[in-house]
């Protein structure tokens, strides 16, 4: 078997993994710096459909340290890539301690005298926030397409819904996922299940919560509400005319009652001299 190679996403725009654990993990990976590719945000690579994605997917014995495995699989799928489970191992640092990750990689969990890997440069001016569709659950009902006001979704010639304009999505707004009848929409940076990509263990409970969300957001007449939103969207085809205040109010309302809010770090301008993908 090939020597394990590591792709490590720090999800630099969020603090979904506590900073202390991030430092511990970077120190553990500092034992094998030549085998680690450290990136600031896998979602950004997917939004840009960066060619590195195909290179990584074709790497033998690749370990991807990112978020929930369902999220990672569907992120690569959004770029047209099917991850081969015989070649790729997925590790979730949101639920796995740095020491457990070290054990899985055969590394010292408490190395001394090892400098941590440097944090990768942040190249996305804002946190890449967009939905990915879990094709194992999606039935192409088009509820998300008709609901979204920002043209994030489109319908293909064969009737499939796809996320064609991911960066149109409004930061911190998961409303389409909250009302998806099949729980097929994932926002990898969302803090709570199942929208964050966590596996669904209780289908009944999830479907009941979706019913509550739909009634809260759309009311009793779903189709009439969707028709009104679709008409409203058509009146807003010129993106520069969107009302930022209204977008803020909508995503705040649709976040629901989170036990912990999504925490994003301040926006950081992209580097002017080099890009993350060149490193």
N, C-alpha and C positions, 0 to 999 in steps of 0.2 A: 504494500500500500504506500502511496506517495506520502511524503512528509506533510503533516497538516499545515494548511495556510489559513490565516485568520483575516476576515473582513470585520472590522469593528466600527459600528456607527455610534457616535457619542450623542446623537440627537441634541446637538449643541444649543438649539433654540429653546429647549425646555429643561426642566429639572425633574423629569419623570423618574430618573435614577438619581438618588441623592449625590451631591458633589463629592462627599467623602468616599462613597462606594466607587464613583467614577475614578477617583485618584488611586484607590486600592487596585482597581482593575487595570489601570494604565501601568501601575508599578509591576503587577504580575506579568503583564504582556511585555514589559520592558526586558524580560529575560530572553525574549525571542524577537527583537525588533525587526530583524530581516524577514520575518515571516508574517508580519502584521501590516495590513493596509488599514489605516485609521482615517475615517471620513467624518465630516461634521453632520451630515444628514442624508440618509439613504433616500428619503422622499424627494429631496432636491434632484438627485441623479435620475430618479424615475420621471419627475416632471419634465426634465430636459431630454429624457431618453438618451442618456449619455452612453457612448459605446463601451465604457468600462463595465457596464452591467453584463454584457455578453461575455466579456473576458472573464469576469468573476464566475459567472454561471458555468463556464467550461473548465474551471479549475478543479483538478482532482483533490479529494479530501479537503474541501473547503468548509471551514466553520464560520458561520455568520453570527456575530454577536450583535443583535439589533433589538427588535421588540417581539411581540407575540408572533409565534411561527405562522399563524394564519395570516397576519398582516404582511409578513415578509414574503410569503408565497404569492399573495395577491398583488403586492407591489411589483414583484418581478413579472407576474402575469400581465399587469397593466402595460408593461413595456414589451409584451409579446414573448416573454421568456418563461418556459416551464422548467422549474428547478428539478434536477434529478436527485431523488432522495438517496440514491446509492453513492452519490458524490458529494452531497451537501448535508451538513449538520447544522441545525438551527438552535441557537442558544438565546434565551430571553433574560437579559440582565435586570428586567423589572421584577422578575420573580425568582431569580437565581442569584445567590450571594457570590461575591468575588471569589471566596474560598472554594465554593462548589464548582465554579467555572474553572479555577486553577486545577482542581482534581480531574475534571473532565478532559482538560488539555494535557495532563501529566506534568504540571508545573508546580513549583514551590508556592504554596498559598501565602507565605509570609517571607518574601525575599528581603535580604538586608543588603544595603549598599548598591541597590539597583535604582537608577533614576527612572521615574515614570516616563512613558511615552509622551512626547509633546502633544498638546491639544492641536487638532488639525485646524487650518484656517477656515473661517466661516465665509462662504462665498455667496450664500443666498441673503439678499438684503432684508428679507423677512422670513419668518418660519414658513416653509412649504407646508401648507395646510390644504388638503383636498381629499375627496372620497376615493376609495378603491372598491371595486365590486367583486364580491365573492361569487364566482361563477358556479360554484357547487350549490349555491342557494338561490341565486337570482332566477326569476321566471320571466323577466322582461315585461313586468306589468306596467312599466312606464310611470309609476306614481312619482318617482324621484324627478324624472324628466319634466313632468307637468307641474311639479311643486317648485322647482328651483327658479328663482328670479334672475339668475346671473349667467345663464347659458353655459353652465359647467358641463351639462349632459347634452348629448345629441343622440339621434336614432340613426342607425346604419340602414343601408338599403335593404338588408334582410330582416329588419325589425328588431335588432338588438340595441339595447341601451349601452352607451359607452361614455366614459369620462374623457371628452375630447379637449376640453379647455380647463385643465386642473387649476391653473393659477387664477381663473376667474372666481373661484370659490372664496367666500369671505372668511377671513381668519376667525377661528373659534366658533364657527356656526356648524353644528352637526344636525340641523333640523331634518334634513332628508333621511338621515340614518334613523332618527327617532321614530319616523313614521313608516319606514320600509316594512311591509307586511311579512317579509321573509327574513328579516334581520340580515340582509345580504350586503349592507353597506358598512364599510369600515373606515374610520378615521384613525390612523395609527397613533396620533398624538393625543387622542381623547383619553381621559384618565379612568373611565369606568367601562365595565363589560356590559354587553358584548360588542359595543361600538368600537372599542379599542382593539378588537381582533381576538380577544380571549375566546377560547372554545366554548360553545354553548352546551351546557350539561342539562339544563331544564328548559326544554322547548315550550312547555305549557306556560311557565312563568314569564318567559320572554314574550310570547305572543300576547299574554294578558297585559303586560306593560305597554306593548305597542298599541293595543286598543285604547288604553288610557291616553297615550301620547297623541294618537290620531284625533280623539275627541277634543283634547285640550287645544291642539293646534288648528285643526280643520273644522271642528264642530260635527254635528250629526249628519250633514249632507256633504259627504266627502267629494263627490263628483262636481257639485256646484262650486264648492270652495276651490277645487283644482282648476275649474274652468275660469273662475275669477282671477286666480293667480296667473294662469297662462295668458289671459288677455292683458293683465297688468305687465307681464314680461314683454309682450309684443310692443308695448308702448315705451319700453326702455331698451330698445336695441342699441342705442348709442351709449356705449359704456361710460363715456365721460359725463353723461348727464345723470348718472346714478347719484342718489342722495346718500352721502356717507353717514349722516346722522341716523337715517332710517335703517341702513345696514347694521349699524352698531346696535340700535334698539332691537332689531329682529334677532340677531344672534344672541344678545343678552337674554331675551325672552325664551328662546328655544333651547338654551343650555340646560334648562330644567334645574332641579334641586340636586346639584352635585355635592357629595360629601366634602370634596376638595376641588377648588376651581383649577382650571388649566392655568399653569404658570409659564409664561413665555419670558425669555430674557429680552432686554431692550434690543431694538433693531440695530444691526451692525452693518454699515455699508460694505459692499464687496471690495476686496483688495483691488488696487489699481495696477499693480505690477505683475501679478501672476494669478493663476486660478488654481483651485484645489485639484482640478482634474489633471493639471500639468505636473503635480507633485508625485 
